[in-house]
Amino acid sequence: MSDITVVHLMRHGEVANPDGILYGRLPGYHLSDLGLRMAERVAEHLTPRDITYVVASPLERAQETATPIAKAHALDLATDERLIEADNVFQGKTFGVGDGALRRPDNWRHLTNPFRPSWGEPYADQVIRMLAALDAAKDAARGHEAVLVSHQLPIWTVRSHVERRRLWHDPRRRQCTLASLTTFTYQDDKIVSVGYSEPARDLVPAHLLAGAKPVKGKGKAFGA
């Protein structure tokens, strides 16, 4: 008889970031009050599920998102460095529409190859580490369910790989809203389906939903 294991890859909730900094892997960026509500909403949504393992990126926003889920299932929260945000040379800078780092010519050299991408961690490297984190969680929760809290770009990149799409893409097209769940179902050790849901969709500002047009100076969620 084969084992069916479900691994939910969750994006963290909204971050308090009034200055619109691309925070990337920088420490000290925590969930906003709204982000905490998002985390609680998803924890409530997952309460009936057979969750036996909860793990998060080491960054504060991921840890804070995962905490209520682990608490709801009386589990210790694990940490996996492989779930961390993608590295980015623009980390610590503003990166908006018509303002920020892109106005400086000395930064343009980092934009020469969108297929790798030239400004940060290669997509292929993200796939390797995220698949390893997914496999580890699948083994830890075999026959049950696991929740992994990570960040938008690594989640979308590994999903694209599994669904056999090209890895380079328009960031505005990512289907990976704040506090969303990208769900991988394994039969034994093979991924047999990928699902997507947004348990906290009603809490997400409209301009931050997948496919929304960027708005200058409003509600930036960089380095997510």
Backbone as a chain_set.jsonl record, in Angstrom:
{"seq": "MSDITVVHLMRHGEVANPDGILYGRLPGYHLSDLGLRMAERVAEHLTPRDITYVVASPLERAQETATPIAKAHALDLATDERLIEADNVFQGKTFGVGDGALRRPDNWRHLTNPFRPSWGEPYADQVIRMLAALDAAKDAARGHEAVLVSHQLPIWTVRSHVERRRLWHDPRRRQCTLASLTTFTYQDDKIVSVGYSEPARDLVPAHLLAGAKPVKGKGKAFGA", "coords": {"N": [[0.845, -1.198, 0.0], [0.581, 2.205, -0.884], [2.023, 5.271, 0.399], [0.387, 8.343, 1.04], [1.303, 11.592, 1.15], [1.024, 14.928, 2.165], [2.275, 18.073, 1.457], [2.333, 21.319, 2.398], [3.346, 24.288, 1.082], [3.882, 27.321, 2.284], [3.528, 30.826, 1.865], [4.73, 33.529, 3.801], [2.99, 35.941, 5.962], [1.876, 39.425, 5.653], [4.429, 41.929, 5.891], [5.77, 44.356, 8.148], [6.798, 47.158, 6.681], [7.247, 50.035, 6.062], [8.889, 51.748, 4.575], [9.331, 50.578, 2.163], [11.502, 48.875, 1.596], [13.601, 46.549, -0.078], [13.848, 43.85, 1.543], [14.812, 41.242, 1.593], [17.097, 38.923, 2.773], [17.645, 40.216, 5.105], [17.838, 40.684, 8.648], [15.354, 41.404, 11.214], [12.916, 42.16, 10.145], [9.603, 42.023, 10.679], [6.311, 40.481, 10.964], [3.496, 42.508, 10.143], [0.646, 43.896, 11.926], [-1.525, 43.115, 10.395], [-0.353, 41.024, 9.005], [0.046, 39.192, 11.082], [-2.602, 38.572, 11.616], [-3.223, 37.269, 9.241], [-1.6, 35.001, 9.499], [-2.802, 33.753, 11.699], [-5.3, 33.23, 10.592], [-4.717, 31.319, 8.601], [-3.747, 29.303, 10.223], [-6.09, 28.604, 11.589], [-7.559, 27.667, 9.404], [-6.12, 25.375, 8.777], [-6.44, 23.798, 10.977], [-8.192, 21.449, 11.102], [-6.701, 19.662, 9.63], [-4.39, 16.935, 9.098], [-1.817, 17.612, 10.31], [1.53, 17.014, 11.0], [4.057, 17.982, 11.067], [5.832, 20.977, 11.158], [7.651, 23.533, 9.7], [9.966, 26.22, 9.148], [11.457, 28.909, 7.264], [14.464, 30.555, 8.432], [14.098, 33.299, 8.777], [12.555, 36.086, 10.448], [9.885, 36.8, 9.72], [8.876, 34.499, 8.547], [9.106, 32.623, 10.616], [7.333, 33.749, 12.465], [4.951, 33.509, 11.089], [4.627, 30.755, 10.931], [4.401, 29.976, 13.588], [1.726, 30.085, 14.921], [0.506, 27.969, 13.567], [2.022, 25.701, 14.227], [1.546, 25.753, 16.98], [-1.23, 25.287, 17.083], [-1.355, 22.632, 16.49], [0.03, 21.473, 18.477], [2.822, 21.177, 18.138], [6.408, 21.23, 17.923], [8.205, 23.909, 16.449], [10.143, 23.597, 13.643], [13.222, 24.576, 11.97], [14.473, 25.338, 8.772], [17.149, 26.074, 6.854], [17.165, 25.959, 4.12], [14.801, 26.94, 3.198], [14.938, 29.647, 3.02], [14.687, 33.108, 1.902], [15.373, 34.103, -1.507], [18.634, 35.122, -2.469], [19.7, 38.503, -3.178], [21.063, 41.187, -4.972], [20.069, 43.719, -4.644], [19.169, 43.929, -2.113], [18.218, 45.637, 0.817], [17.792, 48.056, -0.364], [15.564, 50.505, -1.859], [13.051, 49.596, -4.189], [11.101, 50.307, -6.281], [8.317, 51.339, -8.405], [9.371, 53.55, -10.729], [11.074, 54.704, -8.897], [13.832, 54.451, -6.536], [16.378, 51.828, -6.606], [16.681, 51.232, -9.354], [16.959, 53.581, -10.73], [19.559, 54.289, -10.69], [22.385, 54.277, -12.662], [24.644, 52.668, -12.115], [23.636, 50.367, -11.109], [22.52, 49.002, -13.18], [24.047, 47.056, -14.409], [23.538, 44.76, -13.096], [21.311, 43.743, -14.229], [21.551, 42.332, -16.561], [21.002, 39.697, -17.333], [18.132, 38.208, -17.297], [17.386, 35.583, -17.274], [18.878, 34.018, -15.596], [18.749, 34.519, -12.544], [20.664, 37.545, -13.187], [20.815, 39.3, -11.057], [20.67, 38.013, -8.657], [20.32, 35.025, -6.6], [20.712, 32.105, -8.516], [18.016, 30.672, -10.393], [18.026, 27.888, -10.729], [19.52, 27.01, -8.539], [17.831, 27.694, -6.461], [15.718, 25.919, -6.943], [16.954, 23.435, -6.422], [17.567, 23.544, -3.647], [15.03, 23.988, -2.538], [13.537, 21.754, -3.389], [14.915, 19.828, -1.956], [14.248, 20.593, 0.661], [11.482, 20.185, 0.588], [11.414, 17.402, 0.17], [12.599, 16.51, 2.549], [10.685, 17.321, 4.412], [8.512, 15.831, 3.529], [9.424, 13.26, 4.153], [9.57, 13.506, 6.922], [6.915, 13.758, 7.617], [5.626, 11.561, 6.636], [2.87, 9.913, 5.218], [1.141, 11.649, 6.405], [0.597, 15.158, 6.931], [2.471, 18.125, 6.161], [3.641, 21.452, 6.922], [5.373, 24.032, 5.406], [6.944, 27.083, 5.786], [7.833, 29.669, 3.737], [9.135, 31.833, 1.202], [8.091, 34.131, -1.391], [9.452, 34.074, -4.036], [11.218, 31.712, -4.001], [9.204, 29.766, -3.574], [7.518, 30.04, -5.847], [9.363, 29.473, -7.836], [10.151, 26.769, -7.395], [7.674, 25.552, -7.714], [7.179, 26.163, -10.402], [9.169, 24.661, -11.601], [8.377, 22.018, -10.92], [5.951, 21.91, -12.26], [6.827, 22.042, -14.797], [7.374, 24.469, -16.133], [9.068, 27.296, -17.618], [11.73, 28.821, -15.772], [12.449, 31.524, -15.595], [10.604, 34.578, -15.452], [7.812, 36.913, -15.35], [7.61, 38.801, -12.519], [5.164, 39.863, -11.677], [3.311, 38.045, -12.413], [3.293, 35.896, -10.744], [1.658, 33.326, -9.022], [1.212, 33.492, -6.038], [0.256, 34.591, -3.491], [0.355, 36.617, -0.483], [0.441, 34.701, 2.49], [-0.542, 32.461, 1.226], [-1.145, 29.018, 0.156], [0.723, 26.617, -1.403], [0.325, 23.507, -2.518], [1.701, 20.337, -2.385], [1.166, 17.081, -3.325], [2.226, 13.915, -2.482], [2.717, 10.639, -3.703], [3.963, 7.988, -2.221], [7.235, 8.62, -2.901], [6.926, 10.387, -4.941], [5.835, 13.347, -6.522], [2.518, 13.891, -7.219], [0.496, 15.686, -7.655], [-0.23, 19.229, -7.739], [-1.5, 21.854, -5.875], [-3.267, 24.964, -5.182], [-4.135, 27.522, -2.903], [-5.824, 30.212, -1.154], [-6.261, 30.937, 1.827], [-6.426, 33.27, 3.346], [-7.285, 35.282, 1.693], [-9.16, 37.4, 1.706], [-8.034, 39.175, 3.437], [-5.849, 40.216, 2.204], [-4.421, 43.071, 0.764], [-5.746, 44.564, -2.188], [-3.945, 45.406, -4.188], [-1.81, 43.77, -3.818], [-2.428, 41.246, -4.575], [-2.09, 38.356, -6.727], [-1.094, 39.164, -9.994], [-1.898, 41.796, -9.855], [-1.531, 45.273, -10.691], [1.495, 47.108, -10.118], [1.736, 49.685, -7.662], [2.9, 52.873, -7.261], [4.737, 53.656, -4.444], [2.976, 52.474, -2.647], [2.023, 50.169, -0.239], [4.245, 48.301, -0.438], [5.773, 45.129, -0.725], [8.416, 43.971, -0.546], [11.101, 41.603, -1.148], [9.797, 39.397, -0.342]], "CA": [[0.0, 0.0, 0.0], [1.415, 3.401, -0.995], [1.799, 6.378, 1.328], [0.025, 9.65, 0.511], [1.793, 12.641, 2.042], [0.697, 16.262, 1.656], [3.206, 19.102, 1.935], [1.864, 22.672, 2.088], [4.403, 25.3, 1.054], [3.148, 28.55, 2.582], [4.201, 32.124, 1.902], [4.457, 34.235, 5.057], [2.039, 37.042, 5.917], [2.376, 40.777, 5.361], [5.536, 42.405, 6.719], [5.82, 45.789, 8.441], [7.881, 47.679, 5.843], [6.697, 51.303, 5.56], [9.807, 52.444, 3.672], [9.418, 49.871, 0.891], [12.841, 48.319, 1.405], [13.703, 45.159, -0.491], [14.53, 43.375, 2.751], [15.538, 40.019, 1.282], [17.503, 38.093, 3.908], [18.009, 41.051, 6.238], [17.105, 40.408, 9.885], [14.638, 42.509, 11.837], [11.652, 42.47, 9.482], [8.59, 41.21, 11.34], [4.957, 40.619, 10.446], [2.638, 43.607, 10.578], [-0.56, 43.414, 12.613], [-2.313, 42.404, 9.39], [0.342, 39.771, 8.744], [-0.255, 38.284, 12.191], [-3.973, 38.092, 11.396], [-3.143, 36.297, 8.154], [-1.027, 33.766, 10.047], [-3.829, 33.121, 12.53], [-6.355, 32.749, 9.699], [-4.284, 30.07, 7.98], [-3.696, 28.305, 11.294], [-7.473, 28.143, 11.773], [-7.921, 26.899, 8.206], [-5.419, 24.09, 8.786], [-6.686, 23.072, 12.237], [-8.728, 20.09, 10.936], [-5.829, 18.835, 8.812], [-3.522, 15.981, 9.789], [-0.473, 18.208, 10.299], [2.432, 16.403, 11.979], [5.389, 18.594, 10.974], [5.801, 22.383, 10.754], [9.024, 24.017, 9.579], [9.98, 27.549, 8.536], [12.685, 29.66, 6.993], [14.951, 31.178, 9.665], [13.784, 34.725, 8.86], [11.524, 36.34, 11.457], [8.528, 36.82, 9.175], [8.46, 33.114, 8.329], [8.944, 32.004, 11.928], [6.114, 34.279, 13.085], [3.808, 32.961, 10.362], [4.508, 29.331, 11.235], [4.186, 29.721, 15.014], [0.357, 29.683, 15.298], [0.178, 26.666, 12.974], [2.642, 24.695, 15.089], [0.848, 25.781, 18.268], [-2.556, 24.686, 16.927], [-1.205, 21.173, 16.398], [0.888, 21.064, 19.598], [4.086, 20.72, 17.563], [7.57, 22.112, 17.955], [8.491, 24.518, 15.153], [11.49, 23.335, 13.137], [13.782, 25.589, 11.083], [15.25, 24.782, 7.664], [17.815, 27.151, 6.135], [16.903, 25.835, 2.682], [13.554, 27.642, 2.888], [15.189, 31.087, 3.118], [14.446, 33.952, 0.732], [16.436, 34.139, -2.51], [19.605, 36.208, -2.328], [19.443, 39.553, -4.153], [22.04, 42.265, -4.82], [19.37, 44.954, -4.302], [18.743, 43.841, -0.718], [18.488, 46.823, 1.619], [17.507, 49.251, -1.15], [14.196, 50.623, -2.347], [12.979, 48.977, -5.518], [9.708, 50.504, -6.64], [7.968, 51.775, -9.752], [9.776, 54.925, -10.963], [11.948, 55.225, -7.855], [14.696, 53.437, -5.971], [17.671, 51.396, -7.126], [16.757, 51.149, -10.81], [17.274, 54.897, -11.294], [21.009, 54.474, -10.628], [23.034, 53.536, -13.753], [25.613, 51.679, -11.656], [22.926, 49.126, -10.787], [21.988, 48.378, -14.383], [24.868, 45.902, -14.775], [22.984, 43.565, -12.457], [20.074, 43.379, -14.915], [21.927, 41.9, -17.907], [20.54, 38.351, -17.682], [16.943, 37.846, -16.51], [17.148, 34.143, -17.327], [19.648, 33.309, -14.569], [18.887, 35.908, -12.983], [21.973, 38.14, -12.894], [20.762, 40.133, -9.859], [20.534, 37.266, -7.407], [20.527, 33.581, -6.571], [20.198, 31.454, -9.725], [16.773, 29.921, -10.232], [18.331, 26.46, -10.596], [19.964, 26.771, -7.164], [16.629, 27.739, -5.622], [14.997, 24.663, -7.149], [17.677, 22.347, -5.754], [17.412, 23.596, -2.181], [13.617, 23.875, -2.171], [13.157, 20.355, -3.543], [15.489, 19.101, -0.819], [13.433, 20.914, 1.84], [10.206, 19.486, 0.409], [11.634, 15.969, 0.382], [12.84, 16.291, 3.979], [9.398, 17.458, 5.095], [7.722, 14.658, 3.145], [9.902, 12.125, 4.946], [9.24, 13.74, 8.337], [5.456, 13.666, 7.815], [5.157, 10.518, 5.721], [1.535, 9.417, 5.515], [0.377, 12.714, 7.058], [0.756, 16.444, 6.245], [3.482, 19.043, 6.68], [3.555, 22.848, 6.494], [6.661, 24.696, 5.294], [6.744, 28.507, 5.538], [8.962, 30.199, 2.988], [9.041, 33.164, 0.597], [7.41, 34.069, -2.677], [10.241, 33.654, -5.19], [11.566, 30.283, -3.955], [7.999, 28.943, -3.73], [7.086, 30.067, -7.236], [10.39, 28.841, -8.665], [10.072, 25.309, -7.303], [6.407, 25.146, -8.34], [7.361, 26.229, -11.853], [9.978, 23.49, -11.981], [7.565, 20.805, -10.81], [4.923, 21.963, -13.294], [7.529, 22.053, -16.087], [7.383, 25.78, -16.78], [10.354, 27.973, -17.584], [11.962, 29.416, -14.46], [12.422, 32.981, -15.683], [9.189, 34.939, -15.506], [7.404, 38.252, -14.92], [7.218, 38.681, -11.101], [3.768, 40.238, -11.482], [2.471, 36.913, -12.798], [3.406, 34.8, -9.782], [0.466, 32.972, -8.249], [1.771, 33.189, -4.715], [-0.169, 35.716, -2.668], [0.675, 36.555, 0.94], [-0.238, 33.682, 3.308], [-1.129, 31.425, 0.373], [-0.664, 27.646, 0.283], [1.0, 25.836, -2.601], [0.241, 22.185, -1.892], [2.262, 19.233, -3.151], [0.731, 15.766, -2.848], [3.157, 12.845, -2.84], [2.404, 9.22, -3.569], [5.301, 7.525, -1.839], [8.225, 9.685, -3.028], [6.689, 11.099, -6.194], [4.793, 14.376, -6.526], [1.473, 13.51, -8.179], [-0.366, 16.834, -7.943], [0.089, 20.514, -7.113], [-2.682, 22.696, -5.713], [-3.013, 26.329, -4.697], [-5.282, 28.119, -2.228], [-5.577, 31.475, -0.46], [-7.182, 30.981, 2.975], [-6.531, 34.627, 3.909], [-7.388, 36.183, 0.553], [-9.937, 38.598, 2.021], [-7.197, 40.069, 4.231], [-4.74, 40.704, 1.386], [-4.742, 44.279, -0.006], [-6.0, 44.22, -3.596], [-2.789, 45.652, -5.049], [-0.797, 42.752, -3.561], [-2.882, 39.965, -5.101], [-1.405, 37.928, -7.94], [-1.519, 39.813, -11.226], [-2.254, 43.203, -9.664], [-0.556, 46.227, -11.19], [2.209, 47.78, -9.042], [1.314, 51.049, -7.366], [4.04, 53.596, -6.75], [4.731, 54.12, -3.071], [1.867, 51.96, -1.857], [1.941, 48.785, 0.196], [5.271, 47.46, -1.021], [6.07, 43.902, 0.038], [9.607, 43.503, -1.222], [11.889, 40.582, -0.501], [8.803, 38.58, 0.35]], "C": [[0.881, 1.249, 0.0], [1.032, 4.443, 0.047], [1.394, 7.626, 0.561], [0.431, 10.686, 1.55], [1.526, 13.991, 1.396], [1.628, 17.287, 2.297], [2.713, 20.464, 1.456], [3.04, 23.642, 2.178], [3.723, 26.662, 1.149], [4.049, 29.779, 2.468], [3.8, 32.83, 3.195], [3.442, 35.366, 4.86], [2.698, 38.386, 5.661], [3.417, 41.218, 6.39], [5.394, 43.909, 6.964], [7.039, 46.376, 7.73], [7.458, 49.007, 5.231], [7.59, 52.024, 4.563], [9.986, 51.732, 2.342], [10.797, 49.341, 0.578], [12.734, 46.896, 0.863], [14.534, 44.468, 0.588], [15.23, 42.048, 2.567], [15.811, 39.156, 2.5], [17.889, 38.91, 5.137], [17.206, 40.669, 7.48], [16.299, 41.628, 10.318], [13.342, 42.899, 11.163], [10.594, 41.487, 9.964], [7.235, 41.38, 10.655], [4.303, 41.888, 10.983], [1.473, 43.026, 11.366], [-1.445, 42.626, 11.644], [-1.673, 41.054, 9.079], [0.105, 38.742, 9.833], [-1.665, 37.727, 12.064], [-4.003, 37.051, 10.283], [-2.638, 34.95, 8.672], [-2.057, 33.017, 10.884], [-4.94, 32.53, 11.665], [-5.961, 31.409, 9.073], [-4.172, 28.965, 9.019], [-5.091, 27.736, 11.561], [-7.907, 27.259, 10.606], [-7.326, 25.491, 8.243], [-5.687, 23.26, 10.038], [-7.245, 21.662, 12.025], [-7.784, 19.131, 10.205], [-4.89, 17.996, 9.674], [-2.065, 16.451, 9.733], [0.386, 17.57, 11.388], [3.82, 17.018, 11.973], [5.225, 20.018, 10.461], [7.228, 22.907, 10.785], [9.004, 25.35, 8.84], [11.393, 27.985, 8.187], [13.157, 30.308, 8.291], [14.596, 32.651, 9.817], [12.549, 34.96, 9.73], [10.113, 36.251, 10.907], [7.995, 35.415, 8.913], [8.216, 32.396, 9.653], [7.634, 32.45, 12.582], [4.856, 33.763, 12.387], [3.558, 31.51, 10.742], [4.097, 29.055, 12.676], [2.75, 29.338, 15.373], [-0.065, 28.346, 14.696], [0.756, 25.55, 13.831], [1.907, 24.596, 16.425], [-0.507, 25.077, 18.177], [-2.505, 23.167, 16.891], [-0.279, 20.618, 17.479], [2.215, 20.48, 19.118], [5.193, 21.72, 17.83], [7.795, 22.649, 16.543], [9.941, 24.243, 14.775], [11.928, 24.477, 12.216], [14.627, 24.901, 10.016], [15.823, 25.94, 6.854], [17.513, 27.121, 4.639], [15.631, 26.555, 2.25], [13.718, 29.164, 2.85], [14.868, 31.804, 1.806], [15.629, 33.86, -0.232], [17.358, 35.328, -2.252], [19.406, 37.217, -3.454], [20.401, 40.713, -3.915], [21.384, 43.588, -4.434], [18.844, 44.957, -2.869], [19.157, 45.096, 0.056], [18.213, 48.132, 0.903], [16.016, 49.326, -1.464], [14.17, 50.17, -3.793], [11.55, 49.066, -6.007], [9.527, 50.902, -8.084], [8.34, 53.247, -9.894], [10.639, 55.514, -9.868], [12.936, 54.141, -7.467], [15.9, 53.075, -6.82], [17.768, 51.426, -8.649], [17.05, 52.492, -11.475], [18.771, 55.127, -11.357], [21.686, 53.634, -11.718], [24.012, 52.465, -13.281], [24.957, 50.365, -11.242], [22.471, 48.363, -12.033], [22.776, 47.136, -14.789], [24.324, 44.603, -14.164], [21.748, 43.029, -13.189], [20.327, 42.796, -16.307], [21.342, 40.556, -18.312], [19.349, 37.947, -16.82], [16.695, 36.342, -16.455], [17.871, 33.379, -16.214], [19.063, 33.41, -13.18], [20.214, 36.514, -12.502], [21.98, 38.967, -11.618], [20.687, 39.335, -8.56], [20.805, 35.78, -7.56], [19.942, 32.929, -7.823], [18.932, 30.643, -9.442], [17.05, 28.434, -10.004], [18.769, 26.118, -9.175], [18.774, 26.792, -6.205], [15.84, 26.435, -5.736], [15.652, 23.535, -6.362], [17.423, 22.369, -4.251], [15.947, 23.443, -1.749], [13.113, 22.441, -2.341], [13.69, 19.517, -2.386], [14.692, 19.348, 0.454], [12.076, 20.219, 1.773], [10.354, 17.991, 0.69], [11.846, 15.653, 1.852], [11.535, 16.366, 4.761], [8.49, 16.277, 4.779], [8.131, 13.434, 3.954], [9.519, 12.271, 6.418], [7.762, 13.527, 8.621], [4.847, 12.524, 7.013], [3.814, 9.93, 6.172], [0.623, 10.439, 6.164], [0.559, 14.009, 6.247], [1.806, 17.289, 6.944], [3.201, 20.446, 6.166], [4.956, 23.438, 6.521], [6.412, 26.16, 4.989], [8.006, 29.093, 4.917], [8.586, 31.542, 2.378], [8.618, 33.046, -0.861], [8.263, 33.508, -3.814], [10.672, 32.186, -5.123], [10.352, 29.364, -4.136], [7.585, 28.879, -5.195], [8.082, 29.352, -8.145], [10.292, 27.318, -8.598], [8.751, 24.799, -7.884], [6.537, 25.141, -9.863], [8.156, 25.032, -12.353], [9.123, 22.219, -11.978], [6.51, 20.75, -11.909], [5.499, 22.144, -14.7], [7.343, 23.351, -16.865], [8.799, 26.338, -16.753], [10.501, 28.686, -16.239], [11.988, 30.935, -14.515], [10.999, 33.419, -15.999], [9.007, 36.415, -15.148], [6.936, 38.137, -13.466], [5.757, 39.024, -10.837], [2.815, 39.082, -11.767], [2.525, 35.755, -11.801], [2.075, 34.56, -9.074], [0.962, 32.509, -6.881], [1.517, 34.378, -3.798], [0.279, 35.536, -1.216], [-0.199, 35.524, 1.654], [-0.938, 32.613, 2.476], [-0.483, 30.069, 0.624], [-0.491, 27.041, -1.109], [1.201, 24.405, -2.124], [0.713, 21.085, -2.837], [1.783, 17.917, -2.525], [1.687, 14.702, -3.393], [2.464, 11.495, -2.743], [3.74, 8.511, -3.41], [6.267, 8.701, -1.994], [8.045, 10.531, -4.284], [5.58, 12.132, -6.029], [3.776, 14.032, -7.611], [0.5, 14.645, -8.478], [0.132, 18.062, -7.198], [-1.195, 21.333, -7.048], [-2.313, 24.057, -5.157], [-4.273, 26.867, -4.05], [-4.854, 29.361, -1.462], [-6.543, 31.606, 0.716], [-7.381, 32.373, 3.565], [-6.73, 35.675, 2.824], [-8.122, 37.479, 0.894], [-9.148, 39.6, 2.859], [-6.082, 40.71, 3.41], [-5.154, 41.959, 0.631], [-4.791, 43.968, -1.503], [-4.765, 44.38, -4.469], [-1.656, 44.66, -4.806], [-1.236, 41.362, -4.012], [-2.146, 39.632, -6.396], [-1.986, 38.63, -9.16], [-1.89, 41.268, -11.088], [-1.149, 44.109, -10.196], [0.151, 46.906, -10.016], [1.752, 49.215, -8.888], [2.471, 51.781, -6.699], [3.811, 54.041, -5.308], [3.655, 53.529, -2.189], [2.034, 50.488, -1.539], [2.986, 47.861, -0.361], [5.561, 46.262, -0.107], [7.301, 43.236, -0.566], [10.365, 42.464, -0.417], [11.023, 39.557, 0.174], [9.082, 37.097, 0.267]], "O": [[1.819, 1.347, 0.79], [-0.106, 4.499, 0.514], [1.995, 7.938, -0.467], [-0.039, 10.658, 2.687], [1.779, 14.172, 0.204], [1.752, 17.355, 3.52], [2.678, 20.731, 0.254], [3.651, 23.791, 3.236], [3.067, 27.102, 0.205], [5.193, 29.766, 2.922], [2.652, 32.732, 3.628], [3.084, 35.702, 3.731], [3.911, 38.477, 5.477], [3.307, 40.927, 7.581], [4.947, 44.644, 6.083], [8.176, 46.124, 8.129], [7.321, 49.107, 4.011], [7.099, 52.837, 3.779], [10.712, 52.219, 1.476], [11.223, 49.353, -0.577], [11.875, 46.127, 1.295], [15.764, 44.496, 0.553], [16.16, 41.743, 3.312], [14.886, 38.711, 3.179], [18.405, 38.357, 6.108], [16.018, 40.363, 7.377], [16.533, 42.741, 9.847], [12.718, 43.881, 11.566], [10.67, 40.287, 9.699], [7.038, 42.305, 9.868], [4.53, 42.286, 12.125], [1.328, 41.807, 11.464], [-2.035, 41.609, 12.009], [-2.374, 40.056, 8.91], [-0.025, 37.552, 9.548], [-1.906, 36.557, 12.364], [-4.73, 36.062, 10.375], [-3.177, 33.897, 8.329], [-2.173, 31.795, 10.791], [-5.461, 31.456, 11.966], [-6.767, 30.48, 9.02], [-4.472, 27.807, 8.725], [-5.251, 26.529, 11.739], [-8.548, 26.226, 10.804], [-7.954, 24.533, 7.794], [-5.206, 22.132, 10.143], [-6.807, 20.741, 12.715], [-8.034, 17.926, 10.164], [-4.635, 18.319, 10.835], [-1.2, 15.772, 9.18], [0.015, 17.583, 12.562], [4.673, 16.634, 12.773], [4.559, 20.246, 9.451], [7.933, 22.743, 11.781], [8.132, 25.588, 8.004], [12.377, 27.495, 8.741], [12.339, 30.586, 9.168], [14.78, 33.206, 10.9], [11.623, 34.15, 9.749], [9.232, 35.686, 11.554], [6.795, 35.17, 9.043], [7.243, 31.655, 9.797], [6.918, 31.644, 13.175], [3.815, 33.599, 13.023], [2.409, 31.083, 10.86], [3.508, 28.012, 12.961], [2.558, 28.344, 16.074], [-0.913, 27.659, 15.265], [0.073, 24.57, 14.129], [1.675, 23.502, 16.937], [-0.889, 24.351, 19.095], [-3.482, 22.494, 17.219], [0.144, 19.463, 17.421], [2.675, 19.448, 19.606], [4.941, 22.919, 17.949], [7.601, 21.933, 15.561], [10.859, 24.616, 15.505], [11.097, 25.251, 11.742], [15.402, 23.993, 10.317], [15.076, 26.7, 6.239], [17.597, 28.15, 3.968], [15.411, 26.757, 1.056], [12.739, 29.888, 2.666], [14.79, 31.185, 0.745], [16.752, 33.573, 0.182], [16.905, 36.405, -1.864], [18.994, 36.849, -4.554], [20.542, 41.177, -2.783], [22.065, 44.49, -3.946], [18.15, 45.889, -2.463], [20.295, 45.554, -0.041], [18.377, 49.204, 1.485], [15.297, 48.334, -1.349], [15.143, 50.338, -4.528], [10.861, 48.054, -6.139], [10.454, 50.818, -8.889], [7.719, 54.106, -9.268], [10.919, 56.712, -9.893], [12.889, 53.034, -8.004], [16.383, 53.867, -7.629], [18.859, 51.63, -9.18], [17.358, 52.534, -12.667], [19.219, 56.067, -12.013], [21.576, 52.408, -11.704], [24.199, 51.459, -13.965], [25.643, 49.362, -11.045], [22.08, 47.199, -11.938], [22.229, 46.251, -15.447], [24.608, 43.505, -14.644], [21.204, 41.989, -12.818], [19.421, 42.768, -17.14], [21.195, 40.286, -19.504], [19.531, 37.402, -15.731], [15.872, 35.882, -15.664], [17.528, 32.234, -15.919], [18.87, 32.336, -12.609], [20.804, 36.045, -11.529], [23.056, 39.312, -11.13], [20.646, 39.919, -7.477], [21.436, 35.339, -8.52], [18.784, 33.179, -8.157], [18.8, 30.015, -8.391], [16.389, 27.795, -9.186], [18.427, 25.053, -8.661], [18.716, 26.009, -5.257], [15.351, 25.913, -4.735], [14.96, 22.761, -5.701], [17.103, 21.341, -3.653], [15.663, 22.839, -0.715], [12.336, 21.964, -1.514], [13.012, 18.614, -1.896], [14.48, 18.427, 1.243], [11.578, 19.723, 2.783], [9.518, 17.393, 1.367], [11.339, 14.65, 2.354], [11.305, 15.567, 5.669], [7.781, 15.779, 5.654], [7.279, 12.66, 4.39], [9.185, 11.289, 7.082], [7.389, 13.158, 9.735], [3.646, 12.539, 6.744], [3.641, 9.515, 7.318], [-0.539, 10.144, 6.448], [0.663, 13.963, 5.022], [2.006, 17.186, 8.154], [2.599, 20.617, 5.107], [5.65, 23.357, 7.534], [5.726, 26.464, 4.013], [9.094, 29.024, 5.489], [7.812, 32.301, 2.962], [8.769, 31.994, -1.483], [7.847, 32.566, -4.487], [10.504, 31.468, -6.11], [10.453, 28.314, -4.771], [7.33, 27.799, -5.726], [7.688, 28.702, -9.113], [10.344, 26.649, -9.63], [8.716, 23.725, -8.484], [6.061, 24.222, -10.53], [7.85, 24.463, -13.401], [9.153, 21.443, -12.933], [6.207, 19.677, -12.431], [4.765, 22.367, -15.663], [7.178, 23.343, -18.085], [9.63, 25.901, -15.957], [9.509, 29.104, -15.641], [11.578, 31.58, -13.55], [10.273, 32.732, -16.718], [9.943, 37.075, -14.698], [5.957, 37.441, -13.199], [5.171, 38.527, -9.875], [1.642, 39.137, -11.399], [1.864, 34.737, -12.004], [1.447, 35.499, -8.587], [1.107, 31.316, -6.613], [2.444, 35.076, -3.387], [0.55, 34.416, -0.782], [-1.413, 35.475, 1.454], [-1.834, 31.931, 2.974], [0.588, 29.98, 1.225], [-1.44, 26.965, -1.889], [2.154, 24.125, -1.397], [0.192, 20.925, -3.941], [1.98, 17.682, -1.333], [1.918, 14.607, -4.599], [1.71, 11.243, -1.803], [4.542, 8.445, -4.343], [6.128, 9.693, -1.28], [8.931, 11.308, -4.641], [4.522, 11.839, -5.471], [4.131, 13.897, -8.782], [-0.245, 14.574, -9.455], [0.815, 17.963, -6.178], [-1.894, 21.485, -8.05], [-1.184, 24.276, -4.717], [-5.368, 26.692, -4.585], [-3.675, 29.543, -1.158], [-7.543, 32.316, 0.612], [-8.394, 32.629, 4.216], [-6.378, 36.838, 3.018], [-7.74, 38.547, 0.416], [-9.553, 40.757, 2.979], [-5.438, 41.651, 3.874], [-6.154, 41.926, -0.087], [-3.974, 43.203, -2.014], [-4.549, 43.59, -5.388], [-0.646, 44.696, -5.509], [-0.489, 40.397, -3.848], [-1.641, 40.524, -7.078], [-3.202, 38.687, -9.342], [-2.172, 41.927, -12.088], [0.029, 43.753, -10.154], [-0.494, 47.249, -9.025], [1.421, 49.88, -9.869], [2.967, 51.334, -5.665], [2.827, 54.71, -4.996], [3.431, 54.025, -1.085], [2.168, 49.657, -2.438], [2.666, 46.731, -0.73], [5.587, 46.385, 1.118], [7.245, 42.098, -1.033], [10.298, 42.432, 0.811], [11.437, 38.917, 1.141], [8.322, 36.295, 0.808]]}, "num_chains": 1, "name": "protein.A"}
